[in-house]
Amino acid sequence: MSRAASSLTLIAIACTAYIAADLAHETLGHGGTCLASGGKVLLIDTTFEDCSIHSRWIDGAGPISGIVIALFAWLGARKTHTANLRVFLALLFADAIFWNVGYMIKSGFGHSGDWHFLIEGLEPANAWHIGLGIAGVTLYIVAMRMLARIWPAGEGMGSARFAVTAYLVAVALSAATGYFDPRGPHTILTDALPSSLSAIGLPLVGLRRPERVGVRFSPAWIIAGLIAAGFFVFLLGPGIRPG
């Protein structure tokens, strides 16, 4: 298997994993809870969901859903013996858990974002936010250790190359979708990049792993990655208005 073939497959898997993490947060979490609460989804894109009704539970459902999906991915990665599926599940876990736990840190210390809206109005406010930030830091460290336990070791590329490549793919993909965001390209900096960059735990773990990672060349994964990336950037990126 050539280096280029394995790299192309990794890029496709990394795209698909990040897209799945995004859909878990925005579409399943925010969008699904909006509908379940009796509201209508007015707009949904890769970084934002607008519901006809407003509730702290709709706000909190995004990161909570993302964490739940991350835990399912972690359990799946522990059980599967298929190399590329294990890579996908490990990356899905990393993207989803670091994004939503990192968001907890941002909301706790920055008083903004989904977790902030979930606890808004609870008193004493400073205590709630400090506790949220500390919980976020603690859970981020725990998540890094959990990722190490499902690291997709095998014959192939080095762990550092694997982790940095997957991380940069997610960053580039999020920036591309942010450019098309209907709220304006400024969301690249305010929403899109903070979501993907928060997964810095992935390369931090990868740079310390001595084993190699098994990524097998797969035309099926490459095709799936291309289709998913096209949908994500050119359809969901500009936003979908269901209602």
C-alpha positions as CSV (number, residue, x, y, z in Angstrom):
1,M,0.0,0.0,0.0
2,S,1.5,3.4,-1.0
3,R,1.9,6.3,1.3
4,A,-0.3,8.5,-0.9
5,A,-3.1,5.9,-0.9
6,S,-3.2,5.5,2.9
7,S,-3.1,9.3,3.3
8,L,-6.0,9.8,0.9
9,T,-8.0,7.2,2.8
10,L,-7.2,8.9,6.1
11,I,-8.3,12.3,4.8
12,A,-11.6,10.8,3.7
13,I,-12.2,9.1,7.0
14,A,-11.2,12.2,8.9
15,C,-13.7,14.3,6.9
16,T,-16.5,11.8,7.6
17,A,-15.7,11.6,11.3
18,Y,-15.7,15.4,11.7
19,I,-19.0,15.7,9.7
20,A,-20.6,13.0,11.9
21,A,-19.5,14.9,15.1
22,D,-20.9,18.1,13.7
23,L,-24.2,16.5,12.8
24,A,-24.5,15.0,16.2
25,H,-24.2,18.5,17.8
26,E,-26.1,20.7,15.4
27,T,-28.6,18.5,13.6
28,L,-29.3,15.7,16.1
29,G,-28.8,17.7,19.3
30,H,-30.1,21.2,18.6
31,G,-32.4,20.3,15.7
32,G,-33.8,17.1,17.1
33,T,-34.6,18.7,20.4
34,C,-36.2,21.7,18.7
35,L,-38.6,19.4,16.9
36,A,-39.2,17.2,20.0
37,S,-40.1,20.4,21.9
38,G,-42.8,21.3,19.4
39,G,-40.7,23.9,17.6
40,K,-39.8,24.3,13.9
41,V,-36.2,24.5,12.7
42,L,-35.9,27.8,10.9
43,L,-32.3,27.4,9.8
44,I,-29.6,24.8,10.3
45,D,-26.0,24.9,9.1
46,T,-22.7,23.5,10.2
47,T,-22.3,25.8,13.2
48,F,-25.8,27.1,14.0
49,E,-29.4,26.1,14.5
50,D,-32.3,28.5,14.8
51,C,-35.5,27.2,16.3
52,S,-38.9,28.9,16.4
53,I,-39.0,28.4,20.2
54,H,-36.2,29.0,22.7
55,S,-35.3,26.8,25.6
56,R,-32.2,26.1,27.7
57,W,-32.7,22.4,26.9
58,I,-32.5,23.1,23.1
59,D,-29.2,25.0,23.7
60,G,-27.8,22.3,26.0
61,A,-28.9,19.4,23.8
62,G,-26.2,20.1,21.2
63,P,-23.1,19.5,23.4
64,I,-24.9,16.8,25.4
65,S,-25.8,14.9,22.2
66,G,-22.2,15.3,21.0
67,I,-20.8,13.7,24.2
68,V,-23.3,10.8,24.0
69,I,-22.3,10.1,20.4
70,A,-18.7,10.3,21.4
71,L,-19.2,7.7,24.1
72,F,-21.0,5.4,21.7
73,A,-18.1,5.8,19.3
74,W,-15.6,5.0,22.1
75,L,-17.4,1.8,22.9
76,G,-17.6,0.8,19.3
77,A,-13.9,1.4,18.8
78,R,-13.1,-0.9,21.7
79,K,-15.1,-3.7,20.1
80,T,-14.3,-3.5,16.4
81,H,-11.4,-5.3,14.7
82,T,-11.8,-3.6,11.3
83,A,-8.9,-1.2,10.8
84,N,-10.6,1.6,9.0
85,L,-13.8,1.4,11.1
86,R,-11.7,1.7,14.2
87,V,-9.9,4.7,12.8
88,F,-13.3,6.3,12.0
89,L,-14.7,5.6,15.5
90,A,-11.5,6.9,17.2
91,L,-11.6,10.1,15.2
92,L,-15.3,10.5,15.8
93,F,-14.8,10.1,19.5
94,A,-11.9,12.7,19.4
95,D,-13.8,15.3,17.3
96,A,-17.0,15.0,19.3
97,I,-15.7,14.7,22.8
98,F,-13.0,17.4,22.5
99,W,-15.4,19.9,20.7
100,N,-18.1,19.6,23.3
101,V,-16.0,19.3,26.4
102,G,-13.8,22.1,25.1
103,Y,-17.0,24.1,24.7
104,M,-17.6,23.5,28.4
105,I,-14.4,25.3,29.2
106,K,-15.2,28.2,26.9
107,S,-18.7,28.6,28.3
108,G,-17.5,28.3,31.9
109,F,-14.8,30.9,31.8
110,G,-16.1,33.0,28.9
111,H,-19.8,33.1,29.8
112,S,-20.9,32.3,26.3
113,G,-22.1,29.4,24.2
114,D,-24.4,26.5,24.6
115,W,-23.3,25.4,28.1
116,H,-23.6,29.0,29.3
117,F,-27.2,29.1,28.0
118,L,-28.0,25.8,29.7
119,I,-27.0,27.2,33.2
120,E,-28.0,30.8,32.6
121,G,-30.1,32.2,35.4
122,L,-28.8,29.7,38.0
123,E,-27.4,31.2,41.1
124,P,-24.8,31.9,42.2
125,A,-23.8,32.5,38.6
126,N,-20.0,32.8,39.1
127,A,-19.9,29.5,41.1
128,W,-21.8,27.7,38.3
129,H,-19.5,29.0,35.6
130,I,-16.3,28.3,37.5
131,G,-17.5,24.8,38.3
132,L,-18.4,24.3,34.6
133,G,-15.0,25.5,33.5
134,I,-13.2,23.2,36.0
135,A,-15.4,20.3,35.0
136,G,-14.5,21.0,31.3
137,V,-10.7,20.9,32.0
138,T,-11.0,17.7,34.0
139,L,-13.1,16.0,31.4
140,Y,-10.8,17.1,28.7
141,I,-7.9,15.4,30.4
142,V,-10.0,12.3,31.0
143,A,-11.0,12.3,27.3
144,M,-7.3,12.3,26.2
145,R,-6.7,9.2,28.3
146,M,-9.8,7.6,26.9
147,L,-8.6,8.3,23.4
148,A,-5.2,6.6,24.2
149,R,-7.1,3.5,25.1
150,I,-8.7,3.2,21.7
151,W,-5.7,4.3,19.7
152,P,-6.0,2.5,16.3
153,A,-2.6,0.9,16.4
154,G,-1.6,-1.2,13.4
155,E,0.9,-1.4,10.5
156,G,1.0,1.8,8.6
157,M,1.8,5.5,9.3
158,G,3.3,7.0,12.4
159,S,0.9,8.1,15.1
160,A,2.1,11.8,15.0
161,R,1.5,11.9,11.2
162,F,-1.9,10.3,11.6
163,A,-3.1,12.6,14.4
164,V,-1.8,15.9,12.9
165,T,-3.2,15.0,9.4
166,A,-6.7,14.2,10.8
167,Y,-6.7,17.3,13.0
168,L,-5.7,19.6,10.1
169,V,-8.4,18.0,7.8
170,A,-11.1,18.9,10.4
171,V,-9.7,22.4,10.7
172,A,-9.7,22.9,6.9
173,L,-13.2,21.4,6.5
174,S,-14.7,23.6,9.2
175,A,-13.1,26.7,7.7
176,A,-14.5,25.8,4.3
177,T,-18.0,25.5,5.6
178,G,-17.7,28.7,7.6
179,Y,-17.0,30.6,4.4
180,F,-20.4,29.7,3.1
181,D,-22.2,30.4,6.4
182,P,-25.3,32.5,5.7
183,R,-24.5,34.7,8.7
184,G,-21.2,35.7,7.0
185,P,-17.6,34.5,6.6
186,H,-16.7,36.0,10.0
187,T,-18.2,32.8,11.5
188,I,-15.0,31.1,10.3
189,L,-13.3,32.7,13.3
190,T,-16.2,33.0,15.7
191,D,-17.8,29.5,15.3
192,A,-16.2,27.2,12.8
193,L,-12.6,27.2,13.7
194,P,-13.2,27.1,17.5
195,S,-15.1,23.9,17.1
196,S,-12.4,22.1,15.1
197,L,-9.4,23.6,16.9
198,S,-10.8,22.5,20.2
199,A,-9.8,18.9,19.2
200,I,-6.1,19.8,19.9
201,G,-6.2,16.8,22.3
202,L,-6.0,14.5,19.2
203,P,-2.5,15.6,18.1
204,L,-1.4,16.0,21.7
205,V,-2.1,12.3,22.2
206,G,-0.7,11.3,18.9
207,L,2.6,13.0,19.4
208,R,3.2,10.8,22.4
209,R,2.1,7.5,20.9
210,P,5.1,5.2,19.9
211,E,3.0,2.8,17.8
212,R,2.0,3.1,14.2
213,V,-1.6,3.4,13.0
214,G,-3.2,1.1,10.5
215,V,-5.1,2.9,7.7
216,R,-5.9,0.6,4.8
217,F,-6.5,2.0,1.3
218,S,-10.2,2.0,0.6
219,P,-11.9,3.4,-2.5
220,A,-15.3,3.0,-0.6
221,W,-14.1,5.3,2.2
222,I,-12.7,7.8,-0.3
223,I,-16.0,8.0,-2.2
224,A,-18.0,8.3,1.0
225,G,-15.7,11.1,2.2
226,L,-16.0,13.0,-1.1
227,I,-19.8,12.8,-1.0
228,A,-20.0,13.7,2.7
229,A,-17.6,16.6,2.3
230,G,-19.6,17.9,-0.8
231,F,-22.9,17.8,1.1
232,F,-21.3,19.4,4.2
233,V,-19.6,22.3,2.5
234,F,-21.9,23.1,-0.4
235,L,-25.4,22.2,1.0
236,L,-25.2,22.4,4.8
237,G,-22.6,25.1,4.7
238,P,-24.9,27.8,3.2
239,G,-27.7,26.6,5.5
240,I,-30.9,24.7,5.1
241,R,-34.2,26.3,5.9
242,P,-36.7,23.4,6.4
243,G,-39.6,25.6,7.4
